[in-house]
Structure formats: C-alpha cells, structure tokens
Amino acid sequence: MLAAAADLGLEVEVTRHGRVSSLAEAAAARGVSPDRLVKTLVIRLAEDDHRFVLVPGDRQIAWPRLRAALGVNRAAMPPADEALAVTGFERGTITPLGSTTPLPVVADERVTGRISLGGGAHGVGITLEAGPLLAALGALVGDVTEPLCDGDRPPRTSRLVTNPVPGAAEDVVGDQT
C-alpha cells in the first residue's frame, strides 16, 4: 500500500492504532472526525467487473444515485470472500492503494480535504489529501451517498399523509428525499 502511494506521488501519514470496534472509534484513534474517515467499499457490477467506492464515514451508498452515475441497472456488494479475492484486502482494511486487481474508483463528492483511509491491515490507517488521491486514481466523482440515520439503517423515504380529506391540503410528515 505504501509503495502504491509512493508510485502515485502521494504523501501519506500512517497511523497504527490496533483493532477498533466502530467507525467512531477508528476516527478518534486517527485524530479525524467521522466524516473525514473514508470507507473504501467494493461493489460488483457483473462477474469480474468491480469498482471501489469511497464513502465518507458518516454516509452510506445511495444505490440509485450510484447506479445512475455508472450508467448501470445493477450494482451490489459482493460477499466478503469475493472482495478479498479481488482486492487482496479483508473487509475493514480495504484501500484503493495496492489492490491486487486495479479497479476503477468512484468517490462521493464530499471526499475532500484531509481524509483517512484504511491502510490495508486491521488497525492501520493512512491520512492524506483527497484531491491528489482522487486525481491519481482517475476517480469518477459525484453525489453517490446519503446520510446514515438510525445507526447504519438507511433513511426512511416513506410518506405519511395526515389529512386524507379529498380536496384538502396534505400534511406530509417524514423525510421527503
């Protein structure tokens, strides 16, 4: 991973903090806020067609937006053993740097400034500037995430009408995303 970063001309700071049990704990150990800790996720578009997706720690993939950005109808998270076979990294350690299979990268538009990524092993993180990283990786950048809510559960998009009288104005309660 460090050799891959050096080959791309990236300046990185390595933090070794041991295993952590949550994203918030990892962010604290690396001295960054959760939105600066960037998760590197692997998605599968088809057999033998994968991508890295860089997601801020306080967000999750917005699947319809990601599929639209990629121009595909299907995308999914592969099983852990498939992600390991494709990248050479276990879940929780995946980094776009030094993968056994070079993969195209998609980054959420909020991946900016100083960020921390997984460092290829449990309890290891790398901190660097997002701009040079995204440029070096040729990342496709777009609005492909949504906020986490209720822990790791996706935001609710249901609509509740509280005044169903015909012809009356509707009072809509809840998230209208």
C-alpha positions as CSV (number, residue, x, y, z in Angstrom):
1,M,0.0,0.0,0.0
2,L,2.8,2.4,0.9
3,A,4.6,1.5,-2.3
4,A,1.5,2.1,-4.4
5,A,1.0,5.5,-2.7
6,A,4.7,6.4,-3.4
7,D,4.4,5.3,-7.0
8,L,1.5,7.7,-7.4
9,G,3.5,10.5,-5.8
10,L,1.1,10.7,-2.8
11,E,2.3,11.9,0.6
12,V,0.7,9.8,3.3
13,E,0.8,9.7,7.1
14,V,0.5,6.2,8.6
15,T,-1.3,5.6,11.9
16,R,-1.1,2.3,13.7
17,H,-3.8,2.1,16.4
18,G,-4.7,-1.6,16.7
19,R,-8.2,-3.1,16.1
20,V,-11.2,-0.9,16.7
21,S,-14.9,-1.8,17.1
22,S,-16.6,1.1,15.4
23,L,-16.1,3.8,12.8
24,A,-16.2,6.5,15.6
25,E,-13.5,4.7,17.5
26,A,-11.3,4.4,14.3
27,A,-11.9,8.1,13.6
28,A,-10.9,9.1,17.2
29,A,-7.8,6.8,17.0
30,R,-6.7,8.6,13.8
31,G,-7.5,12.1,15.1
32,V,-10.2,12.9,12.5
33,S,-13.9,13.4,12.6
34,P,-16.1,10.5,11.3
35,D,-16.9,12.4,8.1
36,R,-13.1,12.5,7.3
37,L,-12.7,8.8,7.8
38,V,-13.4,7.4,4.3
39,K,-14.7,3.9,3.8
40,T,-13.4,2.1,0.7
41,L,-16.2,-0.3,-0.4
42,V,-16.1,-2.8,-3.2
43,I,-19.1,-3.2,-5.4
44,R,-19.8,-5.7,-8.2
45,L,-21.5,-4.6,-11.4
46,A,-21.2,-8.0,-13.1
47,E,-19.0,-11.1,-12.9
48,D,-15.4,-9.9,-13.0
49,D,-16.5,-6.2,-13.1
50,H,-15.9,-4.4,-9.7
51,R,-15.4,-0.8,-8.5
52,F,-14.1,0.9,-5.4
53,V,-16.5,3.4,-3.9
54,L,-15.1,6.0,-1.5
55,V,-17.7,6.9,1.1
56,P,-17.4,9.4,3.9
57,G,-17.8,7.7,7.3
58,D,-21.0,9.5,8.2
59,R,-22.7,8.4,4.9
60,Q,-23.7,5.3,3.0
61,I,-24.0,4.4,-0.7
62,A,-27.2,5.8,-2.3
63,W,-27.7,2.9,-4.7
64,P,-30.0,4.7,-7.2
65,R,-27.5,7.6,-7.5
66,L,-24.5,5.3,-7.8
67,R,-26.1,3.2,-10.5
68,A,-27.1,6.3,-12.4
69,A,-23.5,7.7,-12.1
70,L,-22.2,4.5,-13.5
71,G,-24.9,4.1,-16.2
72,V,-25.9,0.6,-14.9
73,N,-29.1,-1.0,-13.7
74,R,-27.5,-3.4,-11.2
75,A,-24.8,-3.0,-8.6
76,A,-24.3,-4.9,-5.3
77,M,-21.8,-5.5,-2.5
78,P,-20.0,-8.8,-3.2
79,P,-19.5,-11.4,-0.4
80,A,-16.5,-10.8,1.8
81,D,-14.5,-13.7,0.2
82,E,-15.0,-12.2,-3.2
83,A,-13.9,-8.7,-2.1
84,L,-10.8,-10.3,-0.6
85,A,-10.1,-12.3,-3.8
86,V,-10.5,-9.1,-5.9
87,T,-8.5,-6.7,-3.7
88,G,-6.2,-8.8,-1.5
89,F,-7.7,-6.9,1.5
90,E,-10.2,-8.1,4.1
91,R,-13.3,-6.0,4.7
92,G,-12.4,-3.3,7.2
93,T,-8.9,-2.9,5.7
94,I,-9.7,-2.3,2.0
95,T,-7.9,0.6,0.4
96,P,-7.7,1.7,-3.3
97,L,-4.0,1.7,-3.0
98,G,-2.1,-1.5,-3.7
99,S,-5.1,-3.7,-4.6
100,T,-4.2,-7.0,-6.2
101,T,-6.6,-6.0,-9.0
102,P,-6.6,-2.4,-10.1
103,L,-10.2,-1.2,-10.0
104,P,-11.9,2.0,-11.2
105,V,-12.7,4.3,-8.4
106,V,-15.9,6.2,-7.7
107,A,-15.8,8.8,-5.0
108,D,-18.6,10.7,-3.3
109,E,-18.3,14.5,-3.9
110,R,-17.8,15.0,-0.2
111,V,-14.5,13.2,-0.2
112,T,-12.4,16.4,0.1
113,G,-9.7,17.9,2.2
114,R,-7.6,15.8,4.6
115,I,-9.0,12.3,4.9
116,S,-8.1,9.0,6.4
117,L,-8.4,5.6,4.6
118,G,-7.9,2.0,5.6
119,G,-4.3,1.1,5.4
120,G,-4.5,-2.5,4.2
121,A,-4.5,-4.2,7.6
122,H,-6.6,-4.1,10.8
123,G,-5.7,-1.1,13.0
124,V,-3.8,0.8,10.3
125,G,-4.9,4.0,8.6
126,I,-3.4,6.4,6.1
127,T,-4.1,10.1,6.2
128,L,-3.7,12.2,3.1
129,E,-5.2,15.0,0.9
130,A,-8.2,13.8,-1.1
131,G,-7.6,15.9,-4.2
132,P,-4.2,14.4,-5.2
133,L,-5.5,10.9,-4.3
134,L,-8.7,11.2,-6.5
135,A,-6.6,12.7,-9.3
136,A,-4.0,10.0,-9.2
137,L,-6.7,7.3,-9.2
138,G,-8.7,8.9,-12.0
139,A,-11.8,8.8,-9.8
140,L,-15.3,9.5,-11.1
141,V,-16.6,12.0,-8.5
142,G,-20.3,12.5,-7.9
143,D,-23.1,12.7,-5.4
144,V,-23.4,9.0,-4.7
145,T,-24.1,8.8,-1.0
146,E,-26.8,9.7,1.6
147,P,-26.6,10.3,5.3
148,L,-26.6,7.5,7.7
149,C,-29.6,7.5,10.1
150,D,-30.7,5.3,13.0
151,G,-27.2,3.9,13.2
152,D,-26.5,2.1,10.0
153,R,-30.1,1.8,8.8
154,P,-30.9,3.8,5.6
155,P,-33.1,6.9,5.8
156,R,-36.8,6.4,5.6
157,T,-38.4,7.6,2.4
158,S,-42.0,6.7,3.3
159,R,-44.7,9.3,3.1
160,L,-47.4,9.7,5.7
161,V,-50.4,11.7,4.8
162,T,-52.1,13.1,7.9
163,N,-55.1,14.8,6.3
164,P,-56.6,12.5,3.7
165,V,-59.8,14.5,3.1
166,P,-60.4,14.8,-0.6
167,G,-59.6,18.3,-1.9
168,A,-57.8,19.3,1.4
169,A,-54.2,20.2,1.5
170,E,-52.0,17.3,2.6
171,D,-49.9,17.5,5.7
172,V,-46.9,15.3,4.9
173,V,-44.7,14.1,7.7
174,G,-41.3,12.4,7.4
175,D,-38.3,12.5,5.1
176,Q,-39.2,13.6,1.6
177,T,-36.0,12.5,-0.1
